[in-house]
Amino acid sequence: MKVLIVEPGKRPIKADIDHTLHNLQQVVGGYIQAIYPWDDPVALVCDEEGLLKQREFNRYIDPEVVIFGTFFICGLGEEDFADLPDDLMDKYEAMFRKPEIMIATPMGCTIMPVDAVVEIQIDSE
């Protein structure tokens, strides 16, 4: 099954994975949960316990959907997951191209693309 895998802190990668429950669970690192945050015929599949397992922050989808740990995006068939069509592969690859980090601030958390973060090094001399 052709999917787009998105790992924390990394750019998405196109992959062809075996469509078995065991393999899908291996990709996300736990029990799978499918969510459908977009109008396209796609599923975002993640570890349903990513936050409870304190997985690394991955991506902010919307105010109600924040993903912790690895996830993948696949297409939807009539009754099951399916290959992600090439046009949607390109769309979501562009959407998730920039890794994100979550930063705690006094006013709550903020999300920033990794390329916008500047590392400041202070000499201790």
VEXTIMI-975789 format. One record per residue: residue in one letter; y, z, x of N, C-alpha, C, O, CB in turn. Coordinates in steps of 0.02 Angstrom, whole numbers, plus 32768, in hexadecimal, padded with zeros to 4 digits. Each point is the difference from the previous one (the first is absolute). Glycine has a CB too. Layout:
AYZXYZXYZXYZXYZX;...
***
This chain:
M7FC68000802B803A80007FD5803D8000802D80058029802E7FBE80157F74;K806C7F948053803D7FFB8027803380327FE6801280017FC57FD87F858053;V802E80A58017802F80357FEE8036800580357FFC7FE180357FA9805E7F8E;L808E7FE8802D80348011802F7FFC804B800C800A80287FD280427F788008;I7FA4807480647FF98047801180418019801E801C7FE0802D7F6780127FE6;V809480477FD5803F801E80187FF1804680187FEF802D7FD980567F8D7FD7;E7FC2805080927FF58041801F80438021800F80327FDD800A7F617FFB8027;P806F806B7FD0803E8022800F801C7FEB80447FDC7FFC80327FFE80657F88;G80677F91804880217FF0803E7FF17FBB801D80147FF180387FEA80857FDD;K7FE07F607FC57FED7FBE801980147FCA7FCF800D800C7FC57F938027807A;R80617F907FDB800A7FC57FD57FBF7FF27FDB7FCA80118019808E7FC08036;P7FAC800F7F777FC37FF07FDB7FD67FCC8025801A7FD78026802280437F6F;I7F837FE8805E7FD37FCE801E7FD57FE17FC97FEA80227FD18014801D809C;K7FF87F817F987FD37FDC7FD37FB9800E80177FF27FFE803C80657FA87FAA;A7F7D80677FEA7FBB800F80127FD17FE57FCB80137FF57FC6801280728078;D7F9E7F907FD67FCA7FEC7FD27FCD803880037FDE8009803280357F797FDF;I7FE880A57FB87FD4803A80007FC87FF67FCE80067FDB7FD08059806F8051;D7F6A7FD87FEB7FC77FFF7FD2801480257FC0801D803680037F8F7FC4805D;H80437FEA7F688013801D7FBF7FC9802F7FE87FDD7FF37FD080667FA68013;T7FB7809F80407FD280367FEB802880407FFC8031800980247F6A7FBE8012;L805080667F9E8024803F7FF88004802580428035801A80137FA57FED7F76;H7FEF7FFC809C7FFE8023804080347FE380308025802580217F617FF47FCE;N807D7FA58015802E7FE0802F8049800A7FEA802B800C802B7F7D7FA07FF0;L8066804F7FA58044800C7FE78016804780108039800B80147FB57FA07F90;Q7FE480858054801080458011800C8009804B802A802780147F917FFE7F8A;Q801F7FB7808B800A8004804880457FE680148021801E802B7F657FD47FE6;V80917FD97FCF80417FE38011803880337FF3802C8007802A7FA97F867FBA;V802880967FE48036802F7FEF7FF380488017802C802A7FFF7FEC7F8F7F9F;G7FAB805480777FF08043801B7FF080347FCB800A803B800C803E7FA88052;G7FA080087F687FEF80317FCC7FF17FDE7FBE7FF47FC47FFD80548090803C;Y7FB97FD47F927FF37FE67FBE80387FD07FED803B800F800A7F87805A7FD4;I802C7F5D800780347FCF7FF18022800E7FBE7FE280187FD07FDD7F948072;Q808180437FBD802880027FC480267FBF7FFD80217FED80317FEA80937FD0;A7FF27F5D7FC880257FC27FF7803D800E7FD57FFB80217FCC7F9B7F99803F;I80A3802D800B803C80067FD8801E7FB97FF97FF17FD38027802580A58001;Y80137F807FA6801A7FBE7FEF804C80047FF780197FFD7FC87F797FE48000;P8092802680708049800B7FFB80297FC17FF5803D80047FF57FB2805C8053;W7FF37F657FBA80257FC27FFA7FE67FD67FC67FC9800C7FE6804E7FF68096;D800F7FCC7F707FEC7FD37FCA7FCC7FCC80177FDE7FE37FD68092802E7FF7;D7F8B7FE380747FCF7FD0801A7FB980197FF27FF4803C7FF9805D7F9F8060;P7F7F7FF77FA47FBA80147FF57FE1801A80417FD37FE1801D80237FCA7F87;V8023808F80737FE7801F803D7FF6804B7FF5801B801D7FD280217F8C8074;A7F9B80747FE67FF6804880008011801A80457FF27FE080327FB380197F75;L807A8041805B800B8024803E7FC9803580007FFE802A7FD380827FC08032;V7F558014802D7FC7802E80028009802F803B80097FEB80397FAA7FBE7F93;C804C80998024800D803380337FCE80397FF87FD680007FD380A47FE18030;D7F8B8050802A7FD8803D7FFB8020802C7FCB803A801380077FA07FE68074;E800280177F51801D80287FCA801580468016802680217FDD7F947F9E7FD4;E802D8058808880118042801980297FFD80408002803080267F967FFC7FA6;G808A7F9B804080267FF8803D80338037800D8005801880387FEB7F707FBA;L8034808C7FDB8032803580087FDE8044800A80148026802C803C7F997F8C;L7F7C804F80217FDD804080077FDF800780457FFC8037801B7FEF7FC87F69;K7FFE7FC980987FE18001804280347FFF80387FEE7FFD803B7FAF7FC97F95;Q80A2803B801D80387FFE802F7FFD7FC3802D800B8004803D7FFA80787FC0;R7FEA7F4B7FE580017FC0802580497FF08012802F801A7FE27F687FBC7FE2;E80708000806E80427FEC801680247FD77FCA7FE17FD87FDE7FF68029809A;F806A800B7F8180287FD87FD17FF97FB7801380007FEE803B805180717FB3;N7FA87F767FDE7FF97FB9800D803C7FD97FE4802A7FE880267F5980247FD8;R80817FEE7FC080367FD87FE3801880207FBE7FDB80217FDC7FF57F778059;Y8070805C7FBE802080137FC17FFC7FC37FD3801A7FCB80128035808B8025;I7F917FB07F8F7FFA7FC97FD2803780037FCB80247FCF7FF67F5F802E801D;D8084803C7FCD8036800D7FD18005804B7FF87FD78025801D80187F6B7FA6;P8041808A8016800780497FFB7FC180257FE97FF9803C800E807E7FAF7FDA;E7F5D7FF37FF67FC380217FE87FC37FF2802B7FCB801D7FF580647FDC7F9A;V7FD77FDA80A37FC77FEC802980138002804A80267FD680187FAE7FE27F89;V8011807980828008800580487FB98003801C7FD780287FEA809B8015800F;I7F807F9980387FBB7FFA80197FF98023804380297FF7802E7FCB7F9C7F96;F7FD9809680427FEE8022803E7FBB7FE580157FD27FFF7FD88072806A800A;G7FB77F83805D7FC17FE380197FFE7FB57FF5802E7FE37FE37F9880898006;T80057F76802F7FF67FB87FFC7FF47FE97FB97FDF80237FD87FF37FDE809C;F80497FC47F7B7FF27FE27FBF7FF67FB5800B80107FE58035803380737F8D;F7FA27F87800B7FFD7FB7800180147FE57FBD7FFD80227FCD7FA87FE18089;I806F7FBE7FAB80137FDC7FC37FCE7FC87FF77FF27FDA802F808A80437FDE;C7F697FDE7FB77FD07FCB7FF180137FE07FBD802B801A7FDB7F7980238065;G803D7F8B7FB3800B7FDF7FC07FD580207FCA7FD7802B800D80437F6B802F;L7FF280547F877FD980197FC67FDA7FC77FE1801C7FCC7FEF8038808F7FFC;G7F6B7FB0800D7FD77FD07FDB7FFF80167FB78027802A7FEB7F927FBB807B;E801A7FFD7F737FFC80117FBA7FE980487FF4801780227FD27FD27F678015;E7FE9808F80457FE680437FF77FFE802980407FE780397FFF7FD77F9B7FA4;D805B801280947FF88023804080367FE8803180287FD47FF07F5C80377FFD;F807C8014804E802C7FE980357FEB7FBB80167FC67FED7FF9804F8089802C;A801B7F637FF67FF27FBC8016802B7FF1803D8029802980167FBA7FB37F74;D80127FE8809280297FE98038804A80027FED80137FF27FC77F8F7FC58062;L8087805B800780497FFD7FF780157FB7800D7FF77FE88037801A80937FEB;P800B7F637FAC80147FBA800980337FFA80398027802E800E7FC47FBC7F78;D80157FDC809C802B7FF5803A804A800C7FF18023801D802A7F897F907FFE;D806C803D7F9E804880097FF28011804A7FF98036801580157FCC7F7B7FB2;L7FD18097801A800D80487FF97FF38024804380208033800D7FC07FC67F79;M7FF37FED80A27FF5801C804380427FFC802780158031801F7F707FAD7FE0;D809B7FE77FFF803F7FF680248037802D7FE38027801D80267FB77F6C7FF3;K8025807D7FA5803380297FE07FFC804980158032801E80137FCC7F937F8B;Y7FC5806B805F7FF8804780108000800D804B8012803780167FAE7FD67F81;E802D7FC28090800680078049804A8006801280138028802B7F827F967FE8;A8096801A7FCE80488004800C801C80437FE7802A801E80207FDE7F647FD7;M7FE180947FCF8018803E7FE27FF2803C802D802A802D80057FC47FA17F8A;F7FD8803380917FEC803A802780047FF4804C7FE4802680277FD17FFA7F7C;R806E7FAB807080047FED8047801C8037802C7FE7800B803780297F807FA5;K80228099800C801E803680287FE080437FEF800580177FC780677FA9803F;P7F74805F802B7FE580447FF4803A802F7FEE80397FF480127F667FF7803E;E8050804A7F8D803380317FEB7FED804580197FC5800F800C80557FAC7F8F;I8019806F806C7FF48047800E802580297FCC80317FEA7FE37FC180008099;M7FF580527F798020802F7FD2801F8037802A7FE0801E802B7FCD7FC87F76;I809380268052802580328026801980367FD180207FF17FCD80027FB88089;A7FCF80957FBB801980387FD88049800D801180138002803A7F7980317FC1;T809D7FD57FD18046800F80098011803D7FD57FD780137FD580467F738043;P801C80997FF2801280397FD680047FEF7FB67FFA802C7FD580458001808C;M7FCB7F937F8F80067FEB7FBA7FBF7FE27FE580007FE27FCA807A800B804A;G7F4F801980117FC17FE37FEB7FE77FCF80348019800080398006800F7F4F;C7FB27FC980667FE47FCF802E80237FBD7FF980177FED7FCA7F7A804E8032;T80727FA1803B801A7FBC7FFF7FCD7FD380237FDC8016802D809D80137FD2;I7F867F997FED7FD17FCF801C80297FCE802880347FE87FEA7F7A80267FB6;M80397FE2809D80237FD0802A7FCD7FCF801E7FC980148012809180418008;P7FBA7F6B7FEB7FD57FD280247FFE8013804A80328017801B7FE97F8C7F92;V7FAB805480727FF88015804680317FDE802E80198020802F7F6F7FF47FBA;D80887FAE800C802E7FDE802E8047801A7FFB802A7FF0802A7F8F7FAB7FCD;A8056808E7FD68043801C7FF88006804480228037801C80057FD57FA67F90;V7FBD8059808380008042801F800F7FF9804A7FE17FD780237FCC80547F88;V80827FFC806D80127FFF80467FEB8042801F801180357FE780517F7D8003;E7F79804A804B7FE9803C802280378018802F80197FDA802A7F6E80027FCD;I808B806280028033801E802B7FDE802E80317FDB802E7FED807D7FC97FB8;Q7FB47FFD809B7FE18029803480378029802180327FE480177F707FC87FFC;I805580957FF08031802D801D7FE4801D80407FCA801D7FFF80677FFE7F8F;D7FF37FDD80A87FEA801D80408009804A7FFD803380197FE77FEA7F7F8057;S7FB3808D7FDC800480497FFF801B801C80417FFB803C800C7FA57FC67FA5;E807C7FD48079801C801780408043801F7FF7801E801780317FA47F928009;
***
